[in-house]
Amino acid sequence: MSLLRSFDDSDEIILHRLFFALKPSAEAVAEIAGVRGGIGVAKSHVFDHRLHLTLWSLDLPMTPTQGIVDALRGAAAKVGGPALRVALAEVVGNGHVTCLKPGEPMPVLKTFQQKLQLAIADAGIWPNRGFRFEPHVTLAYGQAEGQRRPILPISWRAHDFVLIHSLVGLTEHVELGRWALEG
C-alpha cells in the first residue's frame, strides 16, 4: 500500500487497521463537530474528515497484503441493501474515549452489518478478536472524566459504505473502496 508513509527506518511498531465504515454526510459532520466542540479538553479530537461509524475491523502488524484487500473488496461487492439511516442521540465517555451513540437500537443497520460480516467470513477473514458491533462515532480520546448525556439527535442517510486502511495513532486514513447502497 504505497499510499501510506514508509516507516522502514524506524523501530516503531505500526499497527495497520482495515475497517468498513459509514461516513456521515456533510451536514451531519457539521452537527457532530458542534457536539465535539462542547465535550471539553481531550488529548486528541477526531478530525472531521476521519469521522466514521465502524461496521467491521481487522488489525494487522504489517501492511495488508493485496490478497486480503482484494478479498475484502470482493466480500463488500456481494453486500447490498437500502441506504441506511443512522441516528445518534447521546454522548458517552469513559475517560479514555468519548463517542456519540444511538439512543435506541437500529435493527436495519444491525442487519446490514451482519450481512457484511458474513460475506467477509465467507471470504475466510475474521474480525479482530472480541470485535462486537456497537454503533458509535468516536469524537475524542483521553478525556480526564467520563460523561453520559443526551443530545439533539444527529442523523443522516448513508448511501454508501467504505473500506479504510488506517495507520493506528498516526491519523492517516486511505480509502480502499466504496460501495453504493440503494436509495
C-alpha positions in Angstrom: 0.0 0.0 0.0 2.3 2.7 -1.2 -0.2 5.4 -0.5 0.9 5.4 3.2 4.1 6.7 4.7 7.0 4.3 4.9 8.5 3.6 8.4 11.3 1.3 7.3 13.9 3.3 9.2 12.0 3.3 12.5 12.0 0.9 15.4 8.4 1.9 16.0 5.8 -0.8 15.5 2.9 0.4 13.3 -0.5 -1.2 13.7 -2.4 -1.3 10.4 -6.2 -1.4 10.7 -8.6 -2.3 7.9 -12.2 -1.4 8.6 -15.5 -1.0 6.9 -17.4 2.1 7.9 -20.3 4.5 7.2 -19.2 8.1 6.8 -21.5 10.9 7.9 -23.0 13.4 5.5 -21.5 16.9 5.3 -24.5 18.2 7.3 -24.0 15.6 10.0 -20.3 16.3 10.2 -21.1 19.9 11.0 -23.5 18.9 13.7 -21.0 16.3 15.1 -18.3 19.0 15.1 -20.6 21.2 17.2 -21.1 18.5 19.8 -17.4 17.6 19.8 -16.6 21.3 20.5 -18.7 21.1 23.6 -17.2 18.0 25.2 -14.2 19.7 26.8 -10.4 19.1 26.8 -9.1 15.9 25.4 -5.6 14.5 24.4 -6.9 14.3 20.8 -10.1 15.1 19.0 -11.0 13.2 15.8 -10.8 15.4 12.8 -13.9 16.0 10.7 -12.6 14.0 7.6 -11.9 11.0 9.8 -15.4 10.7 11.5 -17.0 7.4 10.8 -19.1 4.6 12.2 -17.2 1.3 12.2 -19.0 -1.7 10.8 -16.1 -4.3 10.9 -12.4 -4.1 11.8 -9.2 -6.1 11.4 -5.8 -5.1 12.9 -2.6 -6.3 11.3 1.0 -5.9 12.5 2.2 -5.2 8.9 0.9 -3.6 5.7 -2.0 -5.7 4.5 -1.4 -7.9 1.5 -3.1 -7.3 -1.8 -4.8 -10.7 -1.3 -6.5 -9.5 1.9 -7.6 -6.2 0.4 -9.0 -8.0 -2.7 -10.9 -10.5 -0.6 -12.4 -7.7 1.5 -13.3 -5.8 -1.7 -14.9 -8.9 -3.1 -16.9 -9.5 0.0 -18.2 -5.9 0.1 -19.3 -6.1 -3.5 -21.6 -9.0 -2.6 -23.4 -7.0 0.1 -26.2 -4.7 -1.0 -29.2 -3.1 0.6 -31.1 0.1 1.0 -29.5 3.3 2.2 -29.1 3.2 5.9 -30.5 5.8 8.4 -28.1 6.5 11.2 -29.3 8.4 14.3 -27.0 9.4 17.2 -28.6 10.7 20.4 -26.2 10.7 23.3 -22.6 11.5 24.2 -20.9 8.7 26.1 -17.3 8.9 27.5 -15.4 6.7 29.9 -12.2 8.8 30.4 -10.4 7.0 27.5 -12.7 7.5 24.6 -15.7 9.8 24.0 -18.3 8.8 21.4 -21.7 9.6 20.0 -24.1 6.6 20.3 -27.7 5.9 19.2 -30.4 6.4 21.8 -32.2 3.3 20.6 -31.5 0.1 18.6 -31.1 0.4 14.9 -32.2 -3.0 13.6 -31.8 -2.3 9.9 -28.2 -1.1 10.5 -27.5 -4.2 12.6 -28.9 -6.5 9.9 -26.7 -4.8 7.3 -23.6 -5.2 9.5 -24.3 -8.9 10.0 -24.6 -9.4 6.2 -21.3 -7.7 5.7 -19.6 -9.7 8.4 -21.0 -13.0 7.0 -19.7 -12.1 3.5 -16.3 -11.3 4.9 -16.3 -14.6 6.9 -17.3 -16.5 3.7 -14.1 -15.0 2.2 -12.1 -16.6 5.1 -11.4 -13.4 7.0 -12.3 -12.8 10.6 -12.6 -9.5 12.5 -10.4 -8.6 15.5 -10.8 -11.0 18.4 -13.5 -9.6 20.6 -14.9 -7.3 18.0 -18.6 -6.6 18.7 -20.6 -4.2 16.6 -21.7 -1.3 18.9 -22.6 1.6 16.7 -20.8 4.8 17.6 -18.8 7.7 16.2 -15.7 8.5 18.1 -15.2 12.2 19.0 -12.1 12.2 21.2 -9.5 10.3 23.1 -8.0 10.9 26.5 -10.5 13.0 28.5 -10.0 13.3 32.2 -13.5 12.2 33.2 -16.3 10.2 31.8 -19.7 11.6 30.8 -23.1 10.5 29.5 -25.7 12.9 28.3 -28.4 13.1 25.7 -28.1 15.4 22.7 -30.5 16.6 20.0 -30.4 13.6 17.6 -27.9 13.8 14.7 -29.0 11.7 11.8 -28.0 11.1 8.2 -28.8 8.6 5.5 -25.7 6.6 4.4 -25.8 6.0 0.7 -22.6 4.0 0.6 -20.0 2.3 2.8 -16.2 2.4 2.6 -13.1 0.2 3.3 -10.4 2.2 5.0 -6.7 1.4 5.7 -5.6 3.2 8.8 -2.2 3.6 10.5 -3.4 3.5 14.1 -2.4 6.6 16.1 -1.0 8.4 13.1 -4.2 9.9 11.8 -3.8 8.5 8.3 -6.8 7.0 6.5 -6.7 5.8 2.9 -9.9 4.8 1.3 -9.5 1.4 -0.5 -13.1 1.1 -1.8 -16.6 2.5 -1.7 -19.8 0.6 -2.4 -23.2 2.2 -3.1 -26.4 1.4 -1.2 -29.7 1.7 -2.9 -31.9 4.8 -2.5 
